[in-house]
Amino acid sequence: MMLRIRCIAALVGGLFCLWADLSLAARTVTDLAGRSVELPSEVNRIVLGESRYIPALAILDGDALPDRLAGMLPDFEMTDPGGYAQYLKAFPALADVPRVGHTSADSFSLESVLGLGADLAIFSLEGHGPGARNKMLIDQLQRAGVVVVFIDFRQNPLVNTPKSMALLGEVLGRQEEAQTFNRFYQRELAKVTDVVAQIPETDWPRVFLHSRLGLHDSCCETMVEGMMGHFLKAAGARNVAEGKVPGVSGVLNLEYLISNPPDYYVATAIGSRKYTTSESDYSYVMLGAGIDTATARASLAQATDRPGLRAVEPIREGRAMAIWHHFYNTPMNVIAVQALARWFHPEAFSELDPEATLAEFYQRFQPIELDGIYWVRAREPAE
């Protein structure tokens, strides 16, 4: 009898060791840089290479959002002060999260991070903070016991958003929340891509995407292979800068836009109440948290009413639209694709309701309420 008990105990012990080994193996993930990463047994202290990932983390952690934040770059509050103010109001503890640099990879402070006792750093493949090219920094962090994982909403956002959310779900122990969001995301994206696939490319409009309208005196910065450039193709449009501006982004000559006018003009909006000198003086297009339709439309009209730009045909004739610039760096990007598709192909997408999708996103996946508009047309169809 005693021998049998010892055998059973040995068998149970062996099974427990096997289970433990499998459990440890399950904590190895492949990040968006293609790196095999062994995760810590628990993730309690997170450093964000870009604080604009706060809405993405909120999808998974909800009201517990600030509990694990050990440090972050201040790009959220600096580039989207309206959005950050919403989160700060809901989570005052965000003000106390140490800032570990400014808005660039060069400003990222390794010493600050190591002093915070972080166990995980979440970086973008490329962006405002450290990226996959910063190999020395990554090696230094990992030698100090800080695990680094890379996500991506920028290089190839429509492909890598669900991959990034699944990765974050695995890293943070929020797999179910990630799966729920990804089902929503893929369903809403398919509402566009399934229809666009049936529209001949010869029927796709030619569109110019004007990035960060008002930021530069020169004209015209645009996006092509990356960021919002992918949104145009997904929404069934031909980017007039494709083949003329190499790489992710660059400048398209204003004279070209005047002499070869696109069918539609889309500006990205970086404006916020923080950047206005008065209620009616707009240097940039205003969209996002705290902005109403009248303000957004007035700012679009003023920002495009400048020498040269006002001569571009779709601007002159009211076929202009503005969209929130920060869509490119958030899982909300699928909503931008819907808004663009609804505008470019009104008949094919007559039943599509991007406003309802935006409302559902906030109601189901954000711990704050929707307050503001995120795209605006120069003229509504009825006008």
C-alpha positions in Angstrom: 0.0 0.0 0.0 2.8 2.4 1.0 4.6 1.7 -2.3 1.4 2.4 -4.3 1.0 5.7 -2.5 4.6 6.7 -3.3 4.1 5.8 -6.9 0.9 7.9 -7.1 2.7 10.8 -5.4 5.6 10.5 -7.8 3.2 10.4 -10.8 1.3 13.5 -9.5 4.6 15.3 -8.9 5.7 14.5 -12.4 2.4 15.8 -13.9 2.7 18.9 -11.8 6.2 19.6 -13.1 5.1 18.9 -16.7 2.2 21.4 -16.1 4.6 24.0 -14.7 6.9 23.6 -17.7 4.0 24.0 -20.1 2.7 27.0 -18.2 6.2 28.6 -18.5 6.3 27.8 -22.2 2.9 29.5 -22.7 4.5 32.7 -21.4 6.7 33.0 -24.5 5.2 35.2 -27.2 6.2 36.6 -30.6 5.9 40.3 -30.8 5.3 42.5 -33.9 9.0 42.8 -34.5 9.1 39.0 -34.9 11.0 38.6 -31.7 10.4 35.6 -29.4 9.9 37.2 -25.9 9.8 35.4 -22.6 7.3 37.2 -20.4 7.6 37.7 -16.7 5.4 35.5 -14.5 3.4 38.7 -13.6 3.2 42.1 -15.2 2.8 44.8 -12.5 4.9 47.7 -13.7 4.5 48.9 -17.3 6.4 51.6 -19.1 4.8 52.9 -22.3 7.1 54.0 -25.1 4.1 56.1 -26.3 1.4 57.2 -23.9 -1.0 57.4 -26.8 -1.4 53.7 -26.3 -3.4 54.5 -23.2 -6.8 54.0 -25.1 -5.5 50.6 -26.3 -4.6 49.5 -22.8 -8.0 50.8 -21.6 -9.7 48.3 -23.9 -8.1 45.5 -21.9 -7.7 46.9 -18.4 -10.8 49.2 -18.2 -11.2 51.0 -14.9 -7.9 49.4 -13.7 -6.0 51.3 -16.4 -3.6 53.3 -14.2 -2.8 50.5 -11.7 0.1 49.1 -13.7 1.5 52.2 -15.3 5.0 52.8 -13.9 6.1 55.4 -16.5 5.4 56.8 -20.0 6.4 59.4 -22.5 4.2 62.5 -22.5 3.2 62.4 -26.2 -0.5 61.8 -25.4 -0.9 65.0 -23.5 1.3 67.0 -26.0 -0.1 65.8 -29.3 -3.7 65.2 -28.2 -4.4 67.4 -25.2 -8.1 67.1 -25.5 -8.1 63.3 -25.4 -5.6 63.2 -22.6 -7.7 65.6 -20.6 -10.6 63.2 -20.8 -8.5 60.4 -19.4 -7.0 62.6 -16.7 -10.4 63.6 -15.5 -11.5 59.9 -15.3 -8.1 58.8 -13.8 -6.4 61.7 -11.9 -3.6 59.2 -11.0 -2.3 59.6 -14.5 -0.8 63.0 -13.5 1.4 61.1 -11.1 2.8 58.6 -13.5 6.5 59.5 -14.1 7.4 60.9 -17.5 10.5 59.1 -18.8 11.4 61.6 -21.6 9.7 63.9 -24.1 8.3 62.9 -27.5 11.2 61.2 -29.2 13.3 58.1 -28.9 16.3 60.2 -28.1 14.7 61.7 -25.1 13.8 58.3 -23.6 15.5 58.0 -20.2 16.9 54.6 -19.5 18.0 55.7 -16.0 14.5 56.8 -15.1 13.0 53.5 -16.3 15.4 51.4 -14.4 14.7 53.4 -11.2 11.0 52.7 -11.5 11.2 48.9 -11.1 9.5 48.3 -14.4 9.0 44.7 -15.5 7.6 45.4 -19.0 8.1 48.1 -21.7 5.6 48.4 -24.5 7.2 50.0 -27.6 6.0 50.8 -31.2 7.8 49.4 -34.2 8.3 53.0 -35.1 6.9 56.3 -33.9 7.5 59.0 -31.3 9.2 56.8 -28.8 11.8 54.0 -28.9 11.4 51.7 -31.9 12.7 48.4 -33.2 15.8 50.2 -34.5 16.9 51.3 -31.0 18.7 47.9 -30.4 21.2 49.2 -27.9 18.4 50.6 -25.7 16.4 47.4 -26.0 19.5 45.3 -25.0 20.2 47.5 -22.0 16.6 47.2 -20.8 16.5 43.5 -21.2 19.8 43.0 -19.4 18.3 45.0 -16.5 15.3 42.6 -16.4 12.8 44.8 -18.2 11.0 42.8 -20.9 10.4 44.7 -24.2 7.5 43.9 -26.6 6.7 45.7 -29.8 3.2 46.5 -31.1 2.2 48.4 -34.3 -0.7 50.6 -35.2 1.4 52.7 -37.5 3.4 50.8 -40.2 0.6 48.4 -41.3 -2.3 49.4 -39.0 -5.2 47.4 -40.5 -3.3 44.2 -40.4 -1.3 44.7 -37.2 -4.0 46.2 -35.0 -5.7 42.8 -34.2 -2.2 41.2 -33.9 -1.1 43.9 -31.5 -4.3 43.7 -29.4 -3.9 39.9 -29.2 -0.3 40.3 -28.1 -1.3 42.9 -25.4 -4.0 40.5 -24.2 -1.5 37.7 -23.8 1.1 40.0 -22.1 -1.4 41.5 -19.7 -3.4 38.4 -19.0 -6.4 39.9 -20.7 -6.9 37.4 -23.5 -10.7 37.3 -23.3 -10.9 41.1 -23.5 -8.6 41.1 -26.5 -10.5 38.4 -28.3 -13.8 40.3 -27.7 -12.4 43.5 -29.2 -10.8 41.7 -32.2 -14.1 40.2 -33.1 -15.7 43.7 -33.1 -12.7 45.1 -35.1 -12.7 42.4 -37.8 -16.5 42.6 -38.1 -16.5 46.3 -38.6 -13.5 46.3 -41.0 -15.2 43.6 -43.1 -18.3 45.8 -43.5 -16.0 48.0 -45.7 -13.5 45.6 -47.3 -16.1 43.1 -48.4 -18.0 45.8 -50.3 -14.9 47.6 -51.7 -13.7 44.2 -53.1 -16.8 44.3 -55.4 -16.1 47.9 -56.6 -13.9 48.1 -59.7 -10.8 50.1 -59.1 -11.6 52.3 -62.1 -14.6 53.5 -60.0 -12.4 54.4 -57.0 -12.1 58.2 -56.6 -8.7 59.9 -56.7 -7.9 61.4 -53.2 -5.3 63.6 -51.7 -4.5 63.1 -48.1 -3.1 66.2 -46.5 -1.3 65.3 -43.3 -1.3 67.7 -40.3 -2.8 70.7 -42.2 -1.5 73.9 -40.8 1.6 72.6 -39.2 3.9 73.7 -42.0 3.8 76.8 -44.2 4.9 74.7 -47.1 2.5 72.4 -48.9 1.6 69.6 -48.9 2.7 66.9 -46.5 1.0 63.5 -47.1 1.0 59.8 -46.2 1.4 56.9 -48.6 2.9 53.6 -47.5 1.9 53.6 -43.8 -0.3 55.3 -41.3 -3.4 56.7 -42.9 -2.2 55.9 -46.4 -3.5 52.4 -45.9 -7.0 53.8 -44.9 -7.6 55.2 -48.4 -7.0 52.0 -50.2 -9.1 50.0 -47.7 -12.0 52.6 -48.2 -11.8 52.2 -52.0 -9.8 55.3 -53.0 -6.7 55.9 -55.1 -4.0 57.9 -53.3 -2.8 60.5 -55.8 0.6 60.6 -54.0 1.2 56.9 -54.7 4.1 56.6 -57.1 5.1 60.2 -56.6 6.0 60.3 -52.9 8.2 57.3 -52.0 8.0 55.6 -48.6 5.6 56.2 -45.7 5.3 60.0 -46.0 6.6 63.1 -47.8 5.6 66.2 -49.7 3.5 66.5 -52.8 3.9 69.6 -54.8 0.9 72.1 -54.5 1.2 72.9 -58.2 0.6 69.3 -59.0 -2.7 69.3 -57.0 -3.8 72.4 -58.8 -3.0 71.2 -62.3 -4.1 67.6 -61.6 -6.9 68.0 -59.2 -8.1 64.9 -57.2 -11.7 64.0 -56.8 -11.6 64.5 -53.0 -9.4 66.3 -50.5 -8.9 64.9 -47.0 -7.0 66.8 -44.3 -5.9 65.3 -41.0 -6.8 67.4 -37.9 -4.3 68.0 -35.2 -6.1 71.0 -33.6 -7.2 71.2 -30.0 -8.6 73.9 -27.8 -5.2 74.2 -26.3 -3.8 75.5 -29.6 -6.4 78.2 -30.3 -5.8 81.9 -29.6 -9.6 82.6 -29.7 -12.9 80.9 -30.3 -12.7 81.8 -34.1 -9.0 81.8 -34.9 -7.9 78.3 -36.0 -4.4 77.5 -37.1 -5.3 73.8 -37.5 -8.4 71.8 -38.1 -10.1 71.0 -34.8 -11.4 67.5 -34.2 -11.5 65.0 -31.3 -12.5 65.3 -27.7 -14.4 68.3 -26.8 -14.9 69.6 -30.4 -18.4 70.1 -31.9 -19.4 70.0 -35.5 -19.7 73.8 -36.0 -16.2 74.4 -34.6 -14.8 71.5 -36.7 -16.4 72.8 -39.9 -15.4 76.4 -39.3 -11.8 75.4 -38.6 -11.6 73.3 -41.8 -12.9 76.2 -43.8 -10.3 78.6 -42.3 -7.4 76.2 -42.5 -7.9 75.5 -46.2 -8.5 79.2 -47.0 -4.9 80.1 -47.7 -2.9 81.1 -50.8 -2.6 78.3 -53.3 -4.5 75.7 -51.3 -7.8 77.4 -51.9 -7.3 77.0 -55.6 -7.3 73.1 -55.4 -10.5 72.1 -57.1 -12.1 69.8 -54.4 -11.5 72.5 -51.8 -13.0 75.2 -53.9 -16.0 73.1 -54.7 -16.7 71.7 -51.2 -15.4 68.2 -51.7 -13.2 68.5 -48.7 -13.2 66.5 -45.5 -11.1 66.4 -42.3 -10.4 63.4 -40.1 -8.8 63.1 -36.7 -5.0 62.7 -37.2 -4.5 60.3 -34.3 -6.7 57.6 -35.8 -3.5 56.2 -37.3 -2.1 55.4 -33.8 -5.1 53.7 -32.1 -7.3 50.6 -32.5 -10.0 53.1 -33.4 -8.6 53.2 -36.9 -11.3 50.9 -38.3 -13.8 53.7 -37.6 -11.8 56.1 -39.8 -11.9 53.5 -42.6 -15.7 53.4 -42.3 -16.1 57.2 -42.3 -13.9 57.5 -45.5 -15.7 54.7 -47.3 -19.1 56.3 -46.5 -17.9 59.5 -48.0 -16.1 58.1 -51.1 -18.9 55.6 -52.0 -22.2 57.0 -50.6 -24.4 54.6 -52.6 -22.5 51.4 -51.9 -22.3 52.3 -48.2 -25.7 53.9 -47.7 -26.4 51.5 -44.8 -23.0 51.9 -43.1 -23.1 54.1 -39.9 -19.6 55.0 -38.7 -21.1 57.3 -36.1 -22.8 54.3 -34.5 -19.6 52.3 -34.7 -17.8 55.1 -32.9 -20.5 55.2 -30.2 -20.3 51.4 -29.8 -16.5 51.5 -29.4 -16.7 54.0 -26.6 -19.7 52.3 -24.9 -18.1 48.8 -25.0 -14.4 49.3 -24.9 -13.5 52.6 -23.2 -13.8 53.7 -19.5 -14.6 57.2 -20.6 -17.6 58.6 -22.6 -17.6 59.8 -26.2 -17.4 63.6 -26.2 -16.6 65.2 -29.6 -16.6 64.5 -33.3 -13.7 62.8 -35.2 -14.4 63.7 -38.8 -16.3 66.5 -40.6 -17.2 67.4 -44.2 -16.8 70.9 -45.6 -20.4 70.5 -46.8 -23.0 67.9 -46.0 -24.8 66.3 -49.0 -28.1 68.1 -48.2 -26.3 71.4 -48.4 
